Amino acid sequence: MVEFKLTINKKQHTVYINKNIIDAFGYELGAQLNATSGVIYPLDANKNDIIRSLDKLTEIVSSFKQVAARLEALARGETTK
């Protein structure tokens, strides 16, 4: 998994995309967005592959939440059971 920052140029309404992302995804990208998140993918990507990838990302994010909750508990002085 790779996390990266996209910054929109306020005057030109354009985004710089790192060469590594372009090399992996190509120049034609699709995006699905909602009010709080989104996904960017190569336009020619197989939709089932995109779904499998999103399922894997969901697992990873869920594990982040579990680790964060455990760290918060340790910070409160709770001991390991």
PDB file as gemmi writes it, atoms N, CA and C in Angstrom:
CRYST1    1.000    1.000    1.000  90.00  90.00  90.00 P 1                      
ATOM      1  N   MET A   1       0.852  -1.168   0.000  1.00  0.00           N  
ATOM      2  CA  MET A   1       0.000   0.000   0.000  1.00  0.00           C  
ATOM      3  C   MET A   1       0.894   1.226   0.000  1.00  0.00           C  
ATOM      4  N   VAL A   2       0.481   2.212  -0.772  1.00  0.00           N  
ATOM      5  CA  VAL A   2       1.210   3.471  -0.846  1.00  0.00           C  
ATOM      6  C   VAL A   2       0.241   4.592  -0.518  1.00  0.00           C  
ATOM      7  N   GLU A   3       0.668   5.475   0.340  1.00  0.00           N  
ATOM      8  CA  GLU A   3      -0.125   6.653   0.646  1.00  0.00           C  
ATOM      9  C   GLU A   3       0.640   7.859   0.147  1.00  0.00           C  
ATOM     10  N   PHE A   4      -0.051   8.782  -0.496  1.00  0.00           N  
ATOM     11  CA  PHE A   4       0.613   9.958  -1.008  1.00  0.00           C  
ATOM     12  C   PHE A   4      -0.328  11.149  -0.926  1.00  0.00           C  
ATOM     13  N   LYS A   5       0.257  12.326  -1.010  1.00  0.00           N  
ATOM     14  CA  LYS A   5      -0.506  13.564  -0.910  1.00  0.00           C  
ATOM     15  C   LYS A   5      -0.693  14.147  -2.304  1.00  0.00           C  
ATOM     16  N   LEU A   6      -1.913  14.549  -2.616  1.00  0.00           N  
ATOM     17  CA  LEU A   6      -2.191  15.276  -3.849  1.00  0.00           C  
ATOM     18  C   LEU A   6      -2.549  16.700  -3.465  1.00  0.00           C  
ATOM     19  N   THR A   7      -1.881  17.652  -4.072  1.00  0.00           N  
ATOM     20  CA  THR A   7      -2.163  19.054  -3.805  1.00  0.00           C  
ATOM     21  C   THR A   7      -2.725  19.678  -5.078  1.00  0.00           C  
ATOM     22  N   ILE A   8      -3.864  20.321  -4.945  1.00  0.00           N  
ATOM     23  CA  ILE A   8      -4.508  20.948  -6.095  1.00  0.00           C  
ATOM     24  C   ILE A   8      -4.015  22.389  -6.206  1.00  0.00           C  
ATOM     25  N   ASN A   9      -3.529  22.753  -7.403  1.00  0.00           N  
ATOM     26  CA  ASN A   9      -3.124  24.122  -7.667  1.00  0.00           C  
ATOM     27  C   ASN A   9      -4.389  24.980  -7.671  1.00  0.00           C  
ATOM     28  N   LYS A  10      -4.449  25.952  -6.778  1.00  0.00           N  
ATOM     29  CA  LYS A  10      -5.678  26.730  -6.586  1.00  0.00           C  
ATOM     30  C   LYS A  10      -6.054  27.577  -7.800  1.00  0.00           C  
ATOM     31  N   LYS A  11      -5.065  28.041  -8.538  1.00  0.00           N  
ATOM     32  CA  LYS A  11      -5.372  28.885  -9.702  1.00  0.00           C  
ATOM     33  C   LYS A  11      -5.712  28.050 -10.937  1.00  0.00           C  
ATOM     34  N   GLN A  12      -4.947  26.986 -11.160  1.00  0.00           N  
ATOM     35  CA  GLN A  12      -5.122  26.201 -12.380  1.00  0.00           C  
ATOM     36  C   GLN A  12      -6.022  24.983 -12.184  1.00  0.00           C  
ATOM     37  N   HIS A  13      -6.358  24.668 -10.936  1.00  0.00           N  
ATOM     38  CA  HIS A  13      -7.174  23.491 -10.608  1.00  0.00           C  
ATOM     39  C   HIS A  13      -6.573  22.208 -11.187  1.00  0.00           C  
ATOM     40  N   THR A  14      -5.257  22.094 -11.078  1.00  0.00           N  
ATOM     41  CA  THR A  14      -4.551  20.905 -11.549  1.00  0.00           C  
ATOM     42  C   THR A  14      -3.853  20.227 -10.380  1.00  0.00           C  
ATOM     43  N   VAL A  15      -3.502  18.966 -10.574  1.00  0.00           N  
ATOM     44  CA  VAL A  15      -2.832  18.178  -9.544  1.00  0.00           C  
ATOM     45  C   VAL A  15      -1.541  17.614 -10.135  1.00  0.00           C  
ATOM     46  N   TYR A  16      -0.444  17.729  -9.385  1.00  0.00           N  
ATOM     47  CA  TYR A  16       0.806  17.070  -9.765  1.00  0.00           C  
ATOM     48  C   TYR A  16       0.733  15.633  -9.280  1.00  0.00           C  
ATOM     49  N   ILE A  17       1.004  14.703 -10.180  1.00  0.00           N  
ATOM     50  CA  ILE A  17       1.029  13.286  -9.812  1.00  0.00           C  
ATOM     51  C   ILE A  17       2.447  12.768 -10.021  1.00  0.00           C  
ATOM     52  N   ASN A  18       3.003  12.185  -8.981  1.00  0.00           N  
ATOM     53  CA  ASN A  18       4.371  11.669  -8.985  1.00  0.00           C  
ATOM     54  C   ASN A  18       4.584  10.673 -10.121  1.00  0.00           C  
ATOM     55  N   LYS A  19       5.782  10.685 -10.691  1.00  0.00           N  
ATOM     56  CA  LYS A  19       6.145   9.792 -11.800  1.00  0.00           C  
ATOM     57  C   LYS A  19       5.908   8.330 -11.466  1.00  0.00           C  
ATOM     58  N   ASN A  20       6.173   7.918 -10.220  1.00  0.00           N  
ATOM     59  CA  ASN A  20       5.966   6.512  -9.844  1.00  0.00           C  
ATOM     60  C   ASN A  20       4.503   6.104  -9.965  1.00  0.00           C  
ATOM     61  N   ILE A  21       3.601   7.016  -9.636  1.00  0.00           N  
ATOM     62  CA  ILE A  21       2.169   6.725  -9.764  1.00  0.00           C  
ATOM     63  C   ILE A  21       1.798   6.631 -11.238  1.00  0.00           C  
ATOM     64  N   ILE A  22       2.304   7.556 -12.048  1.00  0.00           N  
ATOM     65  CA  ILE A  22       2.031   7.520 -13.487  1.00  0.00           C  
ATOM     66  C   ILE A  22       2.585   6.246 -14.101  1.00  0.00           C  
ATOM     67  N   ASP A  23       3.800   5.847 -13.695  1.00  0.00           N  
ATOM     68  CA  ASP A  23       4.387   4.611 -14.217  1.00  0.00           C  
ATOM     69  C   ASP A  23       3.519   3.402 -13.886  1.00  0.00           C  
ATOM     70  N   ALA A  24       2.922   3.399 -12.705  1.00  0.00           N  
ATOM     71  CA  ALA A  24       2.100   2.266 -12.278  1.00  0.00           C  
ATOM     72  C   ALA A  24       0.702   2.306 -12.885  1.00  0.00           C  
ATOM     73  N   PHE A  25       0.101   3.493 -12.989  1.00  0.00           N  
ATOM     74  CA  PHE A  25      -1.310   3.604 -13.378  1.00  0.00           C  
ATOM     75  C   PHE A  25      -1.520   4.120 -14.794  1.00  0.00           C  
ATOM     76  N   GLY A  26      -0.519   4.769 -15.376  1.00  0.00           N  
ATOM     77  CA  GLY A  26      -0.688   5.352 -16.703  1.00  0.00           C  
ATOM     78  C   GLY A  26      -1.228   6.776 -16.621  1.00  0.00           C  
ATOM     79  N   TYR A  27      -1.530   7.338 -17.802  1.00  0.00           N  
ATOM     80  CA  TYR A  27      -1.950   8.735 -17.878  1.00  0.00           C  
ATOM     81  C   TYR A  27      -3.466   8.930 -17.840  1.00  0.00           C  
ATOM     82  N   GLU A  28      -4.229   7.869 -18.029  1.00  0.00           N  
ATOM     83  CA  GLU A  28      -5.684   7.992 -17.984  1.00  0.00           C  
ATOM     84  C   GLU A  28      -6.201   7.287 -16.747  1.00  0.00           C  
ATOM     85  N   LEU A  29      -6.707   8.087 -15.812  1.00  0.00           N  
ATOM     86  CA  LEU A  29      -7.140   7.563 -14.527  1.00  0.00           C  
ATOM     87  C   LEU A  29      -8.640   7.754 -14.360  1.00  0.00           C  
ATOM     88  N   GLY A  30      -9.227   6.819 -13.639  1.00  0.00           N  
ATOM     89  CA  GLY A  30     -10.611   6.951 -13.214  1.00  0.00           C  
ATOM     90  C   GLY A  30     -10.621   7.232 -11.725  1.00  0.00           C  
ATOM     91  N   ALA A  31     -11.712   7.775 -11.246  1.00  0.00           N  
ATOM     92  CA  ALA A  31     -11.841   8.050  -9.815  1.00  0.00           C  
ATOM     93  C   ALA A  31     -13.295   7.883  -9.411  1.00  0.00           C  
ATOM     94  N   GLN A  32     -13.494   7.335  -8.237  1.00  0.00           N  
ATOM     95  CA  GLN A  32     -14.809   7.258  -7.611  1.00  0.00           C  
ATOM     96  C   GLN A  32     -14.661   7.930  -6.260  1.00  0.00           C  
ATOM     97  N   LEU A  33     -15.473   8.931  -6.003  1.00  0.00           N  
ATOM     98  CA  LEU A  33     -15.358   9.709  -4.775  1.00  0.00           C  
ATOM     99  C   LEU A  33     -16.715   9.804  -4.095  1.00  0.00           C  
ATOM    100  N   ASN A  34     -16.663   9.928  -2.773  1.00  0.00           N  
ATOM    101  CA  ASN A  34     -17.872  10.280  -2.035  1.00  0.00           C  
ATOM    102  C   ASN A  34     -17.516  11.457  -1.136  1.00  0.00           C  
ATOM    103  N   ALA A  35     -18.300  11.720  -0.138  1.00  0.00           N  
ATOM    104  CA  ALA A  35     -18.085  12.916   0.680  1.00  0.00           C  
ATOM    105  C   ALA A  35     -16.804  12.872   1.507  1.00  0.00           C  
ATOM    106  N   THR A  36     -16.273  11.681   1.804  1.00  0.00           N  
ATOM    107  CA  THR A  36     -15.121  11.609   2.705  1.00  0.00           C  
ATOM    108  C   THR A  36     -13.917  10.845   2.172  1.00  0.00           C  
ATOM    109  N   SER A  37     -14.058  10.139   1.066  1.00  0.00           N  
ATOM    110  CA  SER A  37     -12.923   9.372   0.562  1.00  0.00           C  
ATOM    111  C   SER A  37     -13.104   9.074  -0.923  1.00  0.00           C  
ATOM    112  N   GLY A  38     -12.105   8.437  -1.485  1.00  0.00           N  
ATOM    113  CA  GLY A  38     -12.187   8.098  -2.892  1.00  0.00           C  
ATOM    114  C   GLY A  38     -11.138   7.091  -3.285  1.00  0.00           C  
ATOM    115  N   VAL A  39     -11.222   6.660  -4.524  1.00  0.00           N  
ATOM    116  CA  VAL A  39     -10.267   5.710  -5.068  1.00  0.00           C  
ATOM    117  C   VAL A  39      -9.886   6.177  -6.473  1.00  0.00           C  
ATOM    118  N   ILE A  40      -8.603   6.067  -6.784  1.00  0.00           N  
ATOM    119  CA  ILE A  40      -8.084   6.391  -8.109  1.00  0.00           C  
ATOM    120  C   ILE A  40      -7.553   5.096  -8.708  1.00  0.00           C  
ATOM    121  N   TYR A  41      -7.832   4.863  -9.978  1.00  0.00           N  
ATOM    122  CA  TYR A  41      -7.429   3.611 -10.619  1.00  0.00           C  
ATOM    123  C   TYR A  41      -7.179   3.858 -12.102  1.00  0.00           C  
ATOM    124  N   PRO A  42      -6.395   2.983 -12.747  1.00  0.00           N  
ATOM    125  CA  PRO A  42      -6.216   3.099 -14.194  1.00  0.00           C  
ATOM    126  C   PRO A  42      -7.567   2.881 -14.885  1.00  0.00           C  
ATOM    127  N   LEU A  43      -7.879   3.694 -15.888  1.00  0.00           N  
ATOM    128  CA  LEU A  43      -9.170   3.579 -16.558  1.00  0.00           C  
ATOM    129  C   LEU A  43      -9.397   2.201 -17.180  1.00  0.00           C  
ATOM    130  N   ASP A  44      -8.320   1.568 -17.611  1.00  0.00           N  
ATOM    131  CA  ASP A  44      -8.472   0.265 -18.257  1.00  0.00           C  
ATOM    132  C   ASP A  44      -8.384  -0.908 -17.273  1.00  0.00           C  
ATOM    133  N   ALA A  45      -8.398  -0.613 -15.983  1.00  0.00           N  
ATOM    134  CA  ALA A  45      -8.284  -1.673 -14.966  1.00  0.00           C  
ATOM    135  C   ALA A  45      -9.537  -2.545 -14.954  1.00  0.00           C  
ATOM    136  N   ASN A  46      -9.331  -3.807 -14.665  1.00  0.00           N  
ATOM    137  CA  ASN A  46     -10.432  -4.742 -14.502  1.00  0.00           C  
ATOM    138  C   ASN A  46     -11.180  -4.394 -13.215  1.00  0.00           C  
ATOM    139  N   LYS A  47     -12.482  -4.219 -13.311  1.00  0.00           N  
ATOM    140  CA  LYS A  47     -13.280  -3.788 -12.149  1.00  0.00           C  
ATOM    141  C   LYS A  47     -13.197  -4.787 -11.001  1.00  0.00           C  
ATOM    142  N   ASN A  48     -13.122  -6.078 -11.303  1.00  0.00           N  
ATOM    143  CA  ASN A  48     -12.985  -7.080 -10.238  1.00  0.00           C  
ATOM    144  C   ASN A  48     -11.648  -6.946  -9.523  1.00  0.00           C  
ATOM    145  N   ASP A  49     -10.594  -6.595 -10.262  1.00  0.00           N  
ATOM    146  CA  ASP A  49      -9.289  -6.363  -9.636  1.00  0.00           C  
ATOM    147  C   ASP A  49      -9.351  -5.149  -8.707  1.00  0.00           C  
ATOM    148  N   ILE A  50     -10.077  -4.122  -9.128  1.00  0.00           N  
ATOM    149  CA  ILE A  50     -10.234  -2.930  -8.290  1.00  0.00           C  
ATOM    150  C   ILE A  50     -10.958  -3.297  -6.998  1.00  0.00           C  
ATOM    151  N   ILE A  51     -12.012  -4.079  -7.102  1.00  0.00           N  
ATOM    152  CA  ILE A  51     -12.776  -4.491  -5.923  1.00  0.00           C  
ATOM    153  C   ILE A  51     -11.915  -5.312  -4.977  1.00  0.00           C  
ATOM    154  N   ARG A  52     -11.130  -6.244  -5.513  1.00  0.00           N  
ATOM    155  CA  ARG A  52     -10.238  -7.054  -4.662  1.00  0.00           C  
ATOM    156  C   ARG A  52      -9.211  -6.162  -3.966  1.00  0.00           C  
ATOM    157  N   SER A  53      -8.687  -5.195  -4.689  1.00  0.00           N  
ATOM    158  CA  SER A  53      -7.712  -4.280  -4.110  1.00  0.00           C  
ATOM    159  C   SER A  53      -8.344  -3.453  -2.992  1.00  0.00           C  
ATOM    160  N   LEU A  54      -9.567  -2.983  -3.208  1.00  0.00           N  
ATOM    161  CA  LEU A  54     -10.256  -2.213  -2.175  1.00  0.00           C  
ATOM    162  C   LEU A  54     -10.547  -3.066  -0.946  1.00  0.00           C  
ATOM    163  N   ASP A  55     -10.888  -4.333  -1.158  1.00  0.00           N  
ATOM    164  CA  ASP A  55     -11.101  -5.237  -0.016  1.00  0.00           C  
ATOM    165  C   ASP A  55      -9.828  -5.359   0.808  1.00  0.00           C  
ATOM    166  N   LYS A  56      -8.680  -5.494   0.138  1.00  0.00           N  
ATOM    167  CA  LYS A  56      -7.395  -5.602   0.838  1.00  0.00           C  
ATOM    168  C   LYS A  56      -7.077  -4.305   1.588  1.00  0.00           C  
ATOM    169  N   LEU A  57      -7.315  -3.164   0.946  1.00  0.00           N  
ATOM    170  CA  LEU A  57      -7.076  -1.887   1.614  1.00  0.00           C  
ATOM    171  C   LEU A  57      -7.966  -1.731   2.841  1.00  0.00           C  
ATOM    172  N   THR A  58      -9.194  -2.200   2.752  1.00  0.00           N  
ATOM    173  CA  THR A  58     -10.112  -2.145   3.895  1.00  0.00           C  
ATOM    174  C   THR A  58      -9.563  -2.964   5.058  1.00  0.00           C  
ATOM    175  N   GLU A  59      -9.013  -4.146   4.762  1.00  0.00           N  
ATOM    176  CA  GLU A  59      -8.395  -4.974   5.809  1.00  0.00           C  
ATOM    177  C   GLU A  59      -7.233  -4.231   6.467  1.00  0.00           C  
ATOM    178  N   ILE A  60      -6.411  -3.584   5.652  1.00  0.00           N  
ATOM    179  CA  ILE A  60      -5.243  -2.874   6.173  1.00  0.00           C  
ATOM    180  C   ILE A  60      -5.670  -1.719   7.065  1.00  0.00           C  
ATOM    181  N   VAL A  61      -6.637  -0.938   6.619  1.00  0.00           N  
ATOM    182  CA  VAL A  61      -7.114   0.196   7.407  1.00  0.00           C  
ATOM    183  C   VAL A  61      -7.735  -0.289   8.713  1.00  0.00           C  
ATOM    184  N   SER A  62      -8.456  -1.394   8.667  1.00  0.00           N  
ATOM    185  CA  SER A  62      -9.048  -1.955   9.883  1.00  0.00           C  
ATOM    186  C   SER A  62      -7.961  -2.337  10.886  1.00  0.00           C  
ATOM    187  N   SER A  63      -6.864  -2.896  10.397  1.00  0.00           N  
ATOM    188  CA  SER A  63      -5.776  -3.260  11.312  1.00  0.00           C  
ATOM    189  C   SER A  63      -5.142  -2.006  11.905  1.00  0.00           C  
ATOM    190  N   PHE A  64      -5.067  -0.910  11.139  1.00  0.00           N  
ATOM    191  CA  PHE A  64      -4.571   0.360  11.681  1.00  0.00           C  
ATOM    192  C   PHE A  64      -5.450   0.802  12.834  1.00  0.00           C  
ATOM    193  N   LYS A  65      -6.761   0.684  12.662  1.00  0.00           N  
ATOM    194  CA  LYS A  65      -7.694   1.101  13.704  1.00  0.00           C  
ATOM    195  C   LYS A  65      -7.490   0.269  14.967  1.00  0.00           C  
ATOM    196  N   GLN A  66      -7.249  -1.029  14.816  1.00  0.00           N  
ATOM    197  CA  GLN A  66      -7.038  -1.901  15.972  1.00  0.00           C  
ATOM    198  C   GLN A  66      -5.754  -1.521  16.701  1.00  0.00           C  
ATOM    199  N   VAL A  67      -4.698  -1.266  15.951  1.00  0.00           N  
ATOM    200  CA  VAL A  67      -3.426  -0.878  16.560  1.00  0.00           C  
ATOM    201  C   VAL A  67      -3.577   0.471  17.259  1.00  0.00           C  
ATOM    202  N   ALA A  68      -4.251   1.416  16.627  1.00  0.00           N  
ATOM    203  CA  ALA A  68      -4.439   2.735  17.242  1.00  0.00           C  
ATOM    204  C   ALA A  68      -5.235   2.615  18.532  1.00  0.00           C  
ATOM    205  N   ALA A  69      -6.261   1.788  18.545  1.00  0.00           N  
ATOM    206  CA  ALA A  69      -7.068   1.604  19.759  1.00  0.00           C  
ATOM    207  C   ALA A  69      -6.219   1.002  20.867  1.00  0.00           C  
ATOM    208  N   ARG A  70      -5.363   0.045  20.527  1.00  0.00           N  
ATOM    209  CA  ARG A  70      -4.505  -0.588  21.528  1.00  0.00           C  
ATOM    210  C   ARG A  70      -3.496   0.412  22.092  1.00  0.00           C  
ATOM    211  N   LEU A  71      -2.921   1.239  21.207  1.00  0.00           N  
ATOM    212  CA  LEU A  71      -1.966   2.255  21.663  1.00  0.00           C  
ATOM    213  C   LEU A  71      -2.639   3.275  22.575  1.00  0.00           C  
ATOM    214  N   GLU A  72      -3.859   3.647  22.255  1.00  0.00           N  
ATOM    215  CA  GLU A  72      -4.602   4.573  23.112  1.00  0.00           C  
ATOM    216  C   GLU A  72      -4.856   3.940  24.480  1.00  0.00           C  
ATOM    217  N   ALA A  73      -5.188   2.661  24.502  1.00  0.00           N  
ATOM    218  CA  ALA A  73      -5.423   1.965  25.769  1.00  0.00           C  
ATOM    219  C   ALA A  73      -4.137   1.925  26.598  1.00  0.00           C  
ATOM    220  N   LEU A  74      -3.017   1.639  25.947  1.00  0.00           N  
ATOM    221  CA  LEU A  74      -1.731   1.619  26.658  1.00  0.00           C  
ATOM    222  C   LEU A  74      -1.393   3.019  27.193  1.00  0.00           C  
ATOM    223  N   ALA A  75      -1.697   4.046  26.422  1.00  0.00           N  
ATOM    224  CA  ALA A  75      -1.434   5.417  26.858  1.00  0.00           C  
ATOM    225  C   ALA A  75      -2.269   5.769  28.090  1.00  0.00           C  
ATOM    226  N   ARG A  76      -3.433   5.156  28.204  1.00  0.00           N  
ATOM    227  CA  ARG A  76      -4.285   5.384  29.389  1.00  0.00           C  
ATOM    228  C   ARG A  76      -3.841   4.540  30.565  1.00  0.00           C  
ATOM    229  N   GLY A  77      -2.824   3.707  30.367  1.00  0.00           N  
ATOM    230  CA  GLY A  77      -2.302   2.883  31.446  1.00  0.00           C  
ATOM    231  C   GLY A  77      -2.931   1.513  31.568  1.00  0.00           C  
ATOM    232  N   GLU A  78      -3.766   1.141  30.585  1.00  0.00           N  
ATOM    233  CA  GLU A  78      -4.362  -0.185  30.619  1.00  0.00           C  
ATOM    234  C   GLU A  78      -3.298  -1.215  30.299  1.00  0.00           C  
ATOM    235  N   THR A  79      -3.341  -2.332  30.986  1.00  0.00           N  
ATOM    236  CA  THR A  79      -2.333  -3.377  30.776  1.00  0.00           C  
ATOM    237  C   THR A  79      -2.829  -4.410  29.794  1.00  0.00           C  
ATOM    238  N   THR A  80      -1.887  -5.152  29.238  1.00  0.00           N  
ATOM    239  CA  THR A  80      -2.214  -6.229  28.301  1.00  0.00           C  
ATOM    240  C   THR A  80      -2.828  -7.377  29.052  1.00  0.00           C  
ATOM    241  N   LYS A  81      -3.864  -7.967  28.481  1.00  0.00           N  
ATOM    242  CA  LYS A  81      -4.548  -9.091  29.120  1.00  0.00           C  
ATOM    243  C   LYS A  81      -3.983 -10.398  28.652  1.00  0.00           C  
TER     244      LYS A  81                                                      
END                                                                             
